[in-house]
Each structure stands twice: as structure tokens, then as C-alpha cells.
Amino acid sequence: MGSLKFFSIFSLPNNTRNNNGLLPSSNTIRQNLIKDSNSNNKRDDSVNPVLRFLRRLMSGAKIDGGSRTEEEEKVYSWLYTLAQADRDIVFEYVRSTERGLSFTEAERRLRENGPNDPLQYTFPSWWHFLWKAFFHPFNIILIVLSALSYFASDNPNGCIMLVLVLISVCLRFYQEYSSSKAAMKLSEFVRCPVKVQRCAGRVVQTELVVQVDQRDVVPGDIVIFEPGDLFPGDVRLLSTKNLVVSQSSLTGESATADKTADIREDQRTPLLDLRNICFMGTNVVSGSGTGLVVSTGSKTYMSTMFSNIGKQKPPDGFEKGVRRISYVLICFMIVVATIIILIDYFTSQNLSESILFGISVACALTPQMFPLIVNTSLAKGALAMARDRCIVKSLNAIREMGSMDTLCIDKTGTLTMNRAIMVNHLDSWGSPKEKVLRFAFLNAYFKTDQKYPLDDAILAYVYTNGYRFQASKWKKIDEIPFDFIRRRVSVITETESNGSEFHGRFMITKGALEEVIKVCSFVEDFGDGSITVLSPEDHQRILNIGEEANNEGLRVIGVAMKTLQTPKSGWNSNCEDTVESGMVFLGLITFFDPPKDTAKQALWQLAEKGVKAKVLTGDSPSLAIKICQEVGIRTTHVTTGPELELLSQESFHETVKRATVLARLTPTQKLRVVQSLQTVGQHVVGFLGDGINDSLALDAANVGISVDSGASVAKDFADIILLEKDLNVLVAGVEQGRSTFGNTMKYIKMSVIANVGGVLSLLIATIFLQIEPLTPRQLLTQNFLYSVGQIAIPWDKMEEHYVKTPQIWSEKGLPMFILWNGPVCTLCDVTALLFLWFYYKDSAKLDVVFFRSAWFVEGLLMQTLIIHMIRTEKIPFIQENASWPVLCSTLIISAIGIAIPFTEIGDFMGFTRLPFSYFGFLVLLFLGYFTVGQVVKRIYILVYKKWL
């Protein structure tokens, strides 16, 4: 893996200076530099590592969004040291020379440092995910009960429970294993051949330029780069020629950055603004140069950014709550089942029958349908969102959408249309002038080398506003195309319109305002039509107009022209600098990326539902503020990434809490903002982004949301992918998530209350009657019918007020809910027991068979009807009705339960026919249950201010 791959070799002049491949490693110097730099900033921690350990221990090992990690601090210190150092000193720091490394030394360093991979995090294998999916409390409970059922010769019940476990394990394994592969995509965009300078020869050494794989680049290599090349590591520039670099993969900003080797930076410059440092994963837009690789692999800035990929997701509060409840149920099950087995054995003296009855009670206490109900609810939500053109990759994200109370948005292409619209055409004094628009139109119209969105915006503005510039009377002569060094485009046009103010041959130039002004020597005064020399005052005034436009969120380009006295058919590229000179500055054209029509409405609807929006962007503050004002996001609290870097941890968290617009953020800063909101603010955070620079925040957010047109890495880490950039889809997703959460909570609360209440009733009846109230077969049949009836719960509807507020799992909510409502079920069962005992005591009908038949019907109807009491705050069947699937399920299961004692199946199961007087009692009993339950419900709501 460490062998070098040579694609081409180019000889350079010989050099007699020696490099025998015995250079020492750079690790020692590097570690000393890092230690010295860190000691200035965190002296107390470096001196006393015990103090640092205690701080981590006292913080509960929580992620602190307000500080950099230790690895990040090392990278920052190392890069700042190199950025401030002279070129010769830099070679000493990395133990290299101006000739480059020898092949022997490069191989040695490759063995020592390992392949140049930015990510070294090893993702778990498939069996790890399978074990994780299998090892869930409810699965263990069902497997143990299934094994005991087989042991007790109750094969049908054991088989049913194993099938439920299999479905649950397969669903969870598929979701988690497929999503775990996402981070590996990050390395794809940095793998490519790299030109490096090496030296060969023992006596007389020759400098060679060779192409090696990106994985084989080592610290100390000298790389040679051209337009389109990716930097294979963090690089200290040695020589540059008009170098322009795109850092959008790190910053998210579309603007490019000028880089130069001939500068020494200082500590006050933000890391990504260092002009003599280029970072792994960024690419050359234009220009060329050479650079010294100072960091590779896991020691690069990009690696520290993405080192936590796959490990940032906060714990799911719902899953934690379910596990706690399951552990409580296990303890309760063991205690109650043991008591019942002992009581039944002492009365029947039949150990096997008592154990089987105890297993049946344990099965009745277990919410067997929990995995199926939860996954069905989530799958139903996923299908509903699919109809709104959403792809749900992680089903749990739907439930998290219901809990989300903060939505962080990356502005570009999300709040805006991601296209330019021309706003105005201004002269050098800031007044609208048609001549500026005319020449900008002619430039855009005749430009053929490469059309940009700004050209389309100019043409659209002219055509839609009724201007008639008669392009047909003009003829294109030549063109100097746009490039990223000049950042302007020029066209040569000619017209022979006699009698018009425009006659002859003109060069028309438009482009970046600063670059256009550079080639101008004159400025036109549209007041009197005179052309005067461009003075420093004119220069500054024009720049101020451009800056004011930028502060309003507008993009600005300059327009200039020049009359050509001597016709030329064309010229070569060497003449461009002389031809593009002495021009007359005409004015400025401003553009705006307008917000989407649906954005303001969607954000207003989200705010109504308790979801606050924050904008986290790499763009400039002025542009972000302009967009936010257009869509209704408050801009009273705005901060930037460089400002956050200067804050203490407490100030950082407080600023993040108050700020609604956070601009010029790096990917790691976006990550820290999200983590601060989660850990300190205790918010459930959603993040909507579409770029590589958003991957960290997408991975860390409770709900990661991307768009179909986003970067592949962003889509891989997202939980939800929008096929259309429409925030209204998120509004529907929030409602769907809350409905899913509500229906899931209905099942959990209903099943736990019914099961716990029913088992307590069985315990009381067993003690009171000294017999088994139901045989194991009867109890399992009752539990099976009840479980089947619950399958319709995912299709139930939620009340309107429920979906208007974020819904989160409450650790104390469920236990208190059980304590308040569980005794009502038990009271109902005990009332039925007393009625049977006293009303039918003197009748010949009261025997074991009759009692079990009556108890079976009453228990099944109670468990079936309880859903209607739990599902709503209102009076069931009067103020609020369930959805038709739930009503049908209730009627069918109730009818089956009532009919069984009157059929041959009832005879087989040991039942007998029940008198109609008993059903009259059941009507009164359930009316009393709903009355008492409603009173308890109202008191509970008064005390805790909520129901579900």
C-alpha cells in the first residue's frame, strides 16, 4: 500500500546538494511547536492534565459546543505557526528541502504516517449492527417468553413472538446498516493523481516531477498544482502565479479566495482566511504554483472537521425512555409472575400448570406489538411524506420531526431561488442611467464563450421592461473571454447607425467591480455627458456605492467601454493587458437572489407550530440579513463565525441562544452551534443544508434534511431528502411527525396501563378466588385478540392542538400517567369480580367455567375500549371520535370476544354461554369506567397541563 505509483517523469536541472533519505521525522518539532503554542492559550490544562480530566468528568462527557477539541487545537497551532514563518524555516519544520524528498525518505514517511486518508474512523461491521438491532429490551423479553412457551408446550404463542422479533430486528438492521456507509463517500472527492517534486541519485541528485496517488503523498512533499487540481493535504505555499482557490467545500461560500506565497500572516487572521495556506479538499480555480505539504491524513484541517462523522448523533430521548420503561416492566413482570406462580402452585399443587400460567401472565404484561406498532406508524408517516415528494431514509427521523423545536437553515438555495435577478443600473454617482444598461446588455448579448446566470438576468431585465436596444444593428468583432484571474469579460462590437450617438467600434467590458475599475482611466459624467479623468475621489465613491449595495444583499458588477479608433480584426492573448486599458467607467449593475414565494409562508407556519428558524450560512452577514428580512426572520441578533471564535464558552452558548442569523460560519462552527443548541439549550434541532460544508451539522442534528440537488455527501448524511426545495414540505413533515409521535404514545400509554392494570387484577383475583381466573390458553387468546385490535392505531387521527406544539418524551410523564390511570382499569376489573361473586353467588351458574367466560369477555372489552379513553382529552364518542379504522377494529374485536363463548371455539377453550343480564351489567360498568376515567383525566390535565 505504501508503494509509489509513477505515471510520468519530467527531468529538472541537476542539483549537487545532498539528500540521502536520512532526514529525521518532523513529529518531534511539530509536537514541540504545538506544545509551545498550546501553553500560551491553555496553560493551566497543559500543566495539570488531572484538572482537564476532572473538568471532563464533571461535564458528564457531554459535547461542548463552545470550544475546539484537542485535535483541532493542535491543527490550528501547527498551521498558524507555519503561516507566520519564513519560507526557509518552514522547510526546517517539516524536515524537507527545496528539492523535495528523496524516494526512500518518502517511502519511509508513508510507512510511518500511513496512507493519506482524511478519515481514519473505522465504521462498525454488519454483524455489529445486527447485534445492536437484536439486543433491545423488548426483543429479549419476547425471546425469553418464547423460549419458555416452547418449554411449556405452548408452541403457537412462542412462534408468534419470534416472528415479531424477526420483523423488528430486520427493520432496524436494514436502516442502520445502510446509513452507516455514508461517511466513506467523503474520501471520494479527494482521491486523484498529484504532481510532486522528488529527488533521486546518490552522488549527483536530480529533481524529478512525478505523479503519485493522493494516498501516497507525505508531509514534506512539494506539490505542483494547476487549475482544477485538488490539494492533497494542508499546504504551505512556496510560489504562486495569480492563484485563485475555491474553499466552498470547507466554508460553503461560493466566492473564491486569492492565495499568495509572498506573505507572512499573523494570529489575528481567521484560519480559513490565511492567504499562504491551502487546505486539503479545496481546489485550484485559476493560476498555478508550488506548495509544501505540511499535514496529511488525520492531521489535516479537513480530517479534524470530519473526524466525528458517524458519532455525533445525540441520544434519542424516545429510545432512552422506552428502554427505561422496558426495564421497569421486566422487574414488575418477574415480581408479579413469581408471586402468581407461587400462589397458583400452593392452591393447585401442579407446578407445570402454575409455570405455564405465570408465563401467560408475563406475556399479557408485555407490549408484544410495540416494535410492529412503532415501525408501522413510522412507515405510514414515510409514505405520507413521500406523497409530498420527500424521501425518508431514517424512519426515526419522522418521530424526531415531531419533537423538533429549532430548525437551522443554510440560506443558499433554500430560502432563495438560487438564481440572479437584475435590480438596477447605476452610474458612478448612484443614479439609474439607461446607457449603463445598454452597454451591459450588448456585452451579455454578444458574449459567446461561456454564458453565466448574470448574463441571462441582464437579458431578461431588458426584454421584460420593454427596452429596445436594437442588437441587430450591432455586429460582434471579437471577444476576450472571462477568466478567474482577470474576473472580467470584454467584447468588441461595431455599429454603423448614422445619426445615432453610438457609431463606430467599441470595446465593452463588464466584471468584478474592482477589476473593471483597474482598467479604467476615465469616468463618464452623465450629467453633462463629459468624460473626465478617474480621480481617487471618483474611485472611492464608486467603491462606496458598491459596498452599500453589498450591504443590502445585492451583488455588483462594473461596466466600462472604450472607443477603438483603429479597427482590428482580433488579437492574441498577449495583447489583452494593453487592449483592456484606458477605459471609461460607465456604472454598476446590481443583482439579487430573491427569496422563494413559499419561504415566508412556510417559516410563519413553522413558527406557529413552535419551530424557531435560525440561519447558519457561510455567506456574508449583509447578504444573509437581506434574505432573512425578506422572509420574515428576525435580524435583531446577528453574529459571525470570526466573532464566535473570540468568545468564551459561556458567551458562545449565550450568543448562539439569542442569535437568529449566524453568518460566515465554517463547517465546524455550524457543528458547534448545533451541538450548543442541543446540549445547553436542550433543543431538538433540525438542520437543512445541501453542501459538503453542511455534512458535519447534518450528521449531528436530530433531523438532518437535504435536497435532491445537494452534494452526494450531504444527501448521504441526511435523514430526509426533499425532492423539491420547498419549505412547505417541512411543515407537513412536522405535522406528520407529531401525529406519528402522538399515535405511538397512545399505544405505549394504553398498552402499559391496560397490561399493568389487567395483571394486577389477575393477581387480586388469584388471591381472592384461590384459582386461576383464566387458563393459560384463555389468557393468551385474550392477549392475542387485544394485540390484533391495536394494529389500527397508526391510522388514528390526532387533535388539532396536539400538532401545534413540539412533542418530546417526558421521563416523568409516563410513570405519573400510569399511577393516575392504571388504578381506574383495576377498579373496573375488581368491580366486575365483585359483581360476579355477589350477584351470581347463590346461582348455580357461578362456577369456574362461568367465571372464566365472564372474566374473559370483560377483560377483552376493557382492553379494547381503553384506546378511546386514552386517545383524546375530550369525552370519547361524544366530543371526539376515533378514525374509522380504529372504530372498525374496536367493533370487530369486541364482536369476536362476545361471540366466542357462544361458539364451538368457546366450548373447546372451556367457555360457557353467558346470560344477557351480564351484558347489561357490562354496559353499566363501562359507562361508569368512562365517567370515572373522564374525571381522572380532567384532574390530571389540570395538574400537568397536558394529556398525551
C-alpha positions, 0 to 999 in steps of 0.5 A: 500500500505504501508503494509509489505509483509513477505515471510520468517523469519530467527531468529538472536541472541537476542539483549537487546538494545532498539528500540521502533519505536520512532526514529525521521525522518532523513529529518531534518539532511539530509536537514541540511547536504545538506544545509551545503554542498550546501553553500560551492559550491553555496553560493551566490544562497543559500543566495539570492534565488531572484538572482537564480530566476532572473538568471532563468528568464533571461535564458528564462527557457531554459535547461542548459546543463552545470550544475546539477539541484537542485535535483541532487545537493542535491543527490550528497551532501547527498551521498558524505557526507555519503561516507566520514563518519564513519560507526557509524555516518552514522547510526546517519544520517539516524536515524537507528541502527545496528539492523535495524528498528523496524516494526512500525518505518518502517511502519511509514517511508513508510507512510511518504516517500511513496512507493519506486518508482524511478519515481514519474512523473505522465504521462498525461491521454488519454483524455489529449492527445486527447485534445492536438491532437484536439486543433491545429490551423488548426483543429479549423479553419476547425471546425469553417468553418464547423460549419458555412457551416452547418449554411449556408446550405452548408452541403457537404463542412462542412462534408468534413472538419470534416472528415479531422479533424477526420483523423488528430486528430486520427493520432496524438492521436494514436502516442502520446498516445502510446509513452507516456507509455514508461517511466513506463517500467523503474520501471520494472527492479527494482521491486523484493523481498529484504532481510532486517534486522528488529527488533521486541519485546518490552522488549527483541528485536530480529533481524529478516531477512525478505523479503519485496517488493522493494516498501516497503523498507525505508531509514534506512533499512539494506539490505542483498544482494547476487549475482544477487540481485538488490539494492533497493535504494542508499546504504551505505555499512556496510560489504562486502565479495569480492563484485563485482557490475555491474553499466552498467545500470547507466554508460553503461560500461560493466566492473564491479566495486569492492565495499568495506565497509572498506573505507572512500572516499573523494570529489575528487572521481567521484560519480559513482566511490565511492567504499562504495556506491551502487546505486539503479538499479545496481546489485550484480555480485559476493560476498555478504554483508550488506548495509544501505539504505540511499535514496529511491524513488525520492531521489535516484541517479537513480530517479534524472537521470530519473526524466525528462523522458517524458519532455525533448523533445525540441520544434519542430521548424516545429510545432512552425512555422506552428502554427505561420503561422496558426495564421497569416492566421486566422487574414488575413482570418477574415480581408479579409472575413469581408471586402468581406462580407461587400462589397458583402452585400452593392452591393447585399443587401442579407446578407445570400448570402454575409455570405455564400460567405465570408465563401467560401472565408475563406475556399479557404484561408485555407490549408484544406489538410495540416494535410492529406498532412503532415501525408501522406508524413510522412507515405510514408517516414515510409514505405520507411524506413521500406523497409530498415528494420527500424521501425518508431514509431514517424512519426515526427521523419522522418521530424526531420531526415531531419533537423538533423545536429549532430548525437551522437553515443554510440560506443558499438555495433554500430560502432563495431561488438560487438564481440572479435577478437584475435590480438596477443600473447605476452610474458612478454617482448612484443614479439609474442611467439607461446607457449603463444598461445598454452597454451591459446588455450588448456585452451579455448579448454578444458574449459567446464563450461561456454564458453565466446566470448574470448574463441571462438576468441582464437579458431578461431585465431588458426584454421584460421592461420593454427596452429596445436596444436594437442588437441587430444593428450591432455586429460582434468583432471579437471577444476576450473571454472571462477568466478567474484571474482577470474576473472580467469579460470584454467584447468588441462590437461595431455599429454603423447607425448614422445619426445615432450617438453610438457609431463606430467600434467599441470595446465593452467590458463588464466584471468584478467591480474592482477589476473593471475599475483597474482598467479604467482611466476615465469616468463618464459624467452623465450629467453633462455627458463629459468624460473626465479623468478617474480621480481617487475621489471618483474611485472611492465613491464608486467603491462606496456605492458598491459596498452599500449595495453589498450591504443590502444583499445585492451583488455588483458588477462594473461596466466600462467601454472604450472607443477603438479608433483603429479597427482590428480584426482580433488579437492574441492573448498577449495583447489583452493587458494593453487592449483592456486599458484606458477605459471609461467607467460607465456604472454598476449593475446590481443583482439579487437572489430573491427569496422563494414565494413559499419561504415566508409562508412556510417559516410563519407556519413553522413558527406557529407550530413552535419551530424557531428558524435560525440561519447558519450560512457561510455567506456574508452577514449583509447578504444573509440579513437581506434574505432573512428580512425578506422572509420574515426572520428576525435580524435583531441578533446577528453574529459571525463565525470570526466573532464566535471564535473570540468568545468564551464558552459561556458567551458562545452558548449565550450568543448562539441562544439569542442569535437568529442569523449566524453568518460566515460560519465554517463547517465546524462552527455550524457543528458547534452551534448545533451541538450548543443548541442541543446540549445547553439549550436542550433543543431538538434541532433540525438542520437543512443544508445541501453542501459538503460544508453542511455534512458535519451539522447534518450528521449531528442534528436530530433531523438532518434534511437535504435536497435532491440537488445537494452534494452526494455527501450531504444527501448521504448524511441526511435523514430526509431528502426533499425532492423539491426545495420547498419549505412547505414540505417541512411543515407537513413533515412536522405535522406528520411527525407529531401525529406519528409521535402522538399515535405511538404514545397512545399505544405505549400509554394504553398498552402499559396501563391496560397490561399493568392494570389487567395483571394486577387484577389477575393477581387480586383475583388469584388471591381472592378466588384461590384459582386461576381466573383464566387458563393459560390458553384463555389468557393468551387468546385474550392477549392475542385478540387485544394485540390484533385490535391495536394494529389500527392505531397508526391510522388514528387521527390526532387533535388539532392542538396536539400538532401545534406544539413540539412533542418530546418524551417526558421521563416523568410523564409516563410513570405519573400517567400510569399511577393516575390511570392504571388504578381506574382499569383495576377498579373496573376489573375488581368491580366486575369480580365483585359483581360476579361473586355477589350477584351470581353467588347463590346461582348455580351458574357461578362456577369456574367455567362461568367465571372464566367466560365472564372474566374473559369477555370483560377483560377483552372489552376493557382492553379494547375500549381503553384506546378511546379513553386514552386517545383524546382529552375530550369525552370519547364518542361524544366530543371526539371520535376515533378514525374509522379504522380504529372504530372498525377494529374496536367493533370487530374485536369486541364482536369476536370476544362476545361471540366466542363463548357462544361458539364451538371455539368457546366450548373447546377453550372451556367457555360457557354461554353467558346470560344477557343480564351480564351484558347489561351489567357490562354496559353499566360498568363501562359507562361508569369506567368512562365517567370515572376515567373522564374525571381522572383525566380532567384532574390530571390535565389540570395538574400537568397541563397536558394529556398525551 
